[in-house]
Structures are given as structure tokens and as C-alpha cells.
């Protein structure tokens, strides 16, 4: 059997690629996809151009790394950090630019603001009074950064 494998290494790589891709279908979350693709590519290359086993292993390792890196790079370019989904599940980030009402006196630059039917901890370096309207300018953990907002502007 080992002699058959040595005589047809492309079948080994194509089979390994198929097995890795099939295992990926079971639910490996992408971990085996690029190894499977790399094994299939090595199988195709060794079918056309016979290579020693050392070069086959090096090609498999290199192609796996290159394929995974290209996929990572493509995903990073595809994700738009300014899209509507960029703040998904980040409630504080979704509030930036909205208005709130101060409901507690300012103590050591911290207060509470009312947004809709909830209240949030807020920080502001400007003086604020209860009832003042503020605009949310940022988020620091679970604390909103707010600035006074005047109705004249």
C-alpha cells in the first residue's frame, strides 16, 4: 500500500483535501477549509509536476498559510467599520449623536442621563444642572460621554 501511495502522491493529497473539506462541512468553523484547499492544490500540482515529498509538505504548509492570510485580508477589507452593523450589539455606540436629559446632579464630573425609558451613567467636564439637555459624544465602557446642548444652536 505504501508503494502505491509513493507511486501516486497526487491521490494522497487530493484525498486529504477532500477529507479536510468534508470535515469542514461537519462544522469546524472554517479551520479546515484552507488546509483542505491547500491539500487539493498540492494534489493538482503533484499530478502535473512530480515533486519530492519534502517539497510537497513545504508546498502544503505554505499554501495553507497563504490561503488563510488571503482570506483574512479579504474579510478585513469587506467589513465596513462605518456600516450600520458596525455597532450591532453595542448599545452605547448606537446612542452617539442622540440627546438625553440630565436626571441627577453632577458629582466629580459624573451624572445620570435619561434616554427613552432608561438611565445611563454619564461623564461631562462642563457644568450641568438637572433637566439640562445633553448630546452623547462618545462611550467609555458603560459610561456615556456627554456635552451640554443648547436649543439655540
C-alpha positions in Angstrom: 0.0 0.0 0.0 2.8 2.4 0.8 4.3 1.7 -2.6 1.0 2.7 -4.2 1.0 5.9 -2.2 4.6 6.7 -3.2 3.7 5.9 -6.9 0.7 8.3 -6.9 1.2 11.0 -4.3 -1.4 13.2 -6.0 -4.1 10.8 -4.9 -3.0 11.2 -1.3 -3.2 15.0 -1.5 -6.5 15.0 -3.3 -7.9 12.5 -0.8 -6.6 14.5 2.1 -8.0 17.7 0.6 -11.4 16.0 0.2 -11.4 14.7 3.7 -10.5 18.0 5.2 -13.2 19.8 3.2 -15.7 17.1 4.2 -14.7 17.5 7.9 -15.2 21.3 7.4 -18.8 20.6 6.4 -19.4 18.8 9.8 -18.7 22.1 11.5 -15.1 23.2 12.1 -16.0 26.9 11.7 -13.5 27.5 8.9 -10.4 25.9 10.5 -10.1 23.1 8.0 -11.3 24.9 4.8 -8.0 26.4 3.9 -6.0 23.3 4.7 -8.3 21.3 2.5 -7.9 23.8 -0.4 -4.1 23.7 0.1 -4.0 19.9 0.1 -6.2 19.8 -3.1 -3.9 22.3 -4.8 -0.8 20.3 -3.8 -2.5 17.2 -5.3 -3.1 19.0 -8.6 0.4 20.3 -8.7 2.0 16.9 -8.0 -0.3 15.4 -10.6 1.2 17.7 -13.2 4.7 18.1 -11.8 6.1 15.3 -9.7 7.7 16.7 -6.6 9.7 15.1 -3.8 7.8 14.6 -0.6 9.7 17.3 1.2 8.6 19.9 -1.4 5.1 18.6 -1.2 5.0 19.1 2.5 6.5 22.5 2.2 4.0 23.5 -0.5 1.1 22.3 1.6 2.3 24.3 4.6 3.0 27.4 2.5 -0.3 27.2 0.6 -2.2 26.8 3.9 -0.7 29.9 5.4 -1.1 31.9 2.2 -4.7 30.9 1.7 -5.6 31.6 5.3 -3.8 35.0 5.1 -5.6 36.0 1.9 -9.0 35.0 3.4 -8.2 37.1 6.5 -7.2 40.1 4.3 -10.3 39.8 2.1 -12.6 39.7 5.2 -10.9 42.7 6.7 -11.4 44.7 3.5 -15.0 43.5 3.2 -16.1 44.6 6.7 -17.1 48.2 6.6 -16.4 49.8 10.0 -18.8 52.6 9.3 -21.7 50.5 8.3 -24.9 50.1 10.3 -23.8 46.7 11.5 -20.5 48.1 13.0 -22.3 49.0 16.2 -24.5 45.9 16.4 -24.9 44.7 20.0 -23.1 47.8 21.2 -26.0 49.8 22.6 -23.7 52.6 23.8 -22.2 53.2 20.4 -25.7 53.3 18.9 -26.5 56.2 21.2 -23.7 58.5 20.0 -25.3 61.7 18.5 -28.6 61.4 20.3 -29.9 63.7 23.0 -30.5 62.9 26.7 -31.8 64.7 29.8 -29.7 65.1 33.0 -31.6 63.5 35.9 -29.0 63.7 38.7 -26.7 66.5 39.9 -23.1 66.4 38.6 -20.7 64.9 41.2 -17.0 64.6 40.3 -17.9 65.0 36.6 -20.3 62.0 36.8 -24.1 62.1 36.5 -27.0 60.1 35.2 -29.0 60.9 32.0 -32.4 59.7 30.8 -32.7 58.3 27.3 -36.1 57.0 26.5 -37.2 54.9 29.5 -33.7 54.1 30.8 -31.0 55.9 32.6 -27.3 55.8 31.9 -24.2 56.8 33.8 -22.6 59.8 32.0 -19.4 61.9 32.3 -19.0 65.5 31.4 -16.3 68.1 32.1 -18.7 71.0 31.7 -21.1 72.2 34.4 -24.6 70.6 34.2 -27.9 71.0 36.1 -30.7 68.6 36.5 -33.0 69.0 33.5 -30.3 70.1 31.1 -30.3 68.6 27.6 -27.0 67.0 26.6 -25.7 65.3 23.4 -23.9 62.0 23.6 -20.5 62.3 22.0 -18.8 59.0 22.9 -18.8 55.9 25.0 -16.2 54.7 27.5 -17.2 51.2 28.6 -20.8 51.5 30.0 -20.4 55.3 30.7 -21.6 57.8 28.1 -19.5 60.9 27.4 -21.9 63.9 27.1 -21.6 67.6 26.3 -24.2 70.3 27.0 -26.5 71.0 24.2 -28.2 74.4 23.9 -31.5 74.7 22.0 -30.3 77.9 20.3 -27.8 76.1 18.0 
